[in-house]
């Protein structure tokens, strides 16, 4: 079974079985963005769900490729809530982002092998 299919099933289970309606993503390159896009796709069948995107600092995507930035901004345009944690980059901003997401969550979706 594909990784995408597994994540869709996990998210649908959270929605249908546990009544989860609020999802939080750091929208960083990789899995965070991948799952954010899946949540946005699920909004067609579950319009009540909310995607909150957590931005660790304002210019998070400044050094990404154009394609990566375009995808990032596309997700940001479609999310329900943006949470900016700080204006400037710092050595602990990613840790702060992760702490924010965990503290605000009742469930954490882990993707790995």
Secondary structure, 3 states (H helix, E strand, C coil): CCHHHHHHHHHHHHHHHHCCCEEEECCCCCHHHHHHHHHHHHCCCCCCCEEEEEECCCCCCCCCCHHHHHHHHHHHHHCCEEEECCCCCCCCHHHHHHHHHHHCCCCCCCCCC
